[in-house]
Amino acid sequence: MAEQALGNLKVINLSHLFAGPYSTHLPAGFGVSVVKVEKPPDGDLARRIDPFQDDVPGAERSLLFLCLNSSKKSVTLNLKTTAGRKIMRELLKFAAMLVESFKLGFVQC
């Protein structure tokens, strides 16, 4: 595989639904390593929005979710726990950018 221009950049994506996932989908297509962080137990709300592949609902079958999050890595973290925040701090050490769509002050690592 050819080296991509932005392949050395890393982005942490805490956003959900549309705007944030779309804004991180674009750089992922240019080789940026994007890690999507989802909350347990159900992850991003977009996983439950139709249309679904073959019209069969499921967390891995939402075409909206699959389109917006292709080329991304994914991890589930509970940022309300000490362990989840510790893992997030480790991820952030390697990130050039953090994208989130929470109320001001929610993310406190």
Secondary structure in CASP SS format (residue, H / E / C, confidence):
PFRMAT SS
TARGET T0000
AUTHOR 0000-0000-0000
METHOD secondary structure of the structure
MODEL  1
M C 1.00
A C 1.00
E C 1.00
Q C 1.00
A C 1.00
L C 1.00
G C 1.00
N C 1.00
L C 1.00
K E 1.00
V E 1.00
I E 1.00
N E 1.00
L C 1.00
S C 1.00
H C 1.00
L C 1.00
F C 1.00
A H 1.00
G H 1.00
P H 1.00
Y H 1.00
S H 1.00
T H 1.00
H H 1.00
L H 1.00
P H 1.00
A H 1.00
G C 1.00
F C 1.00
G C 1.00
V C 1.00
S E 1.00
V E 1.00
V E 1.00
K E 1.00
V E 1.00
E E 1.00
K C 1.00
P C 1.00
P C 1.00
D C 1.00
G C 1.00
D C 1.00
L H 1.00
A H 1.00
R H 1.00
R H 1.00
I C 1.00
D C 1.00
P C 1.00
F E 1.00
Q H 1.00
D H 1.00
D H 1.00
V C 1.00
P C 1.00
G C 1.00
A C 1.00
E C 1.00
R C 1.00
S E 1.00
L H 1.00
L H 1.00
F H 1.00
L H 1.00
C H 1.00
L H 1.00
N C 1.00
S C 1.00
S C 1.00
K E 1.00
K E 1.00
S E 1.00
V E 1.00
T E 1.00
L C 1.00
N C 1.00
L C 1.00
K C 1.00
T C 1.00
T H 1.00
A H 1.00
G H 1.00
R H 1.00
K H 1.00
I H 1.00
M H 1.00
R H 1.00
E H 1.00
L H 1.00
L H 1.00
K C 1.00
F C 1.00
A C 1.00
A C 1.00
M E 1.00
L E 1.00
V E 1.00
E C 1.00
S C 1.00
F C 1.00
K C 1.00
L C 1.00
G C 1.00
F C 1.00
V C 1.00
Q C 1.00
C C 1.00
END
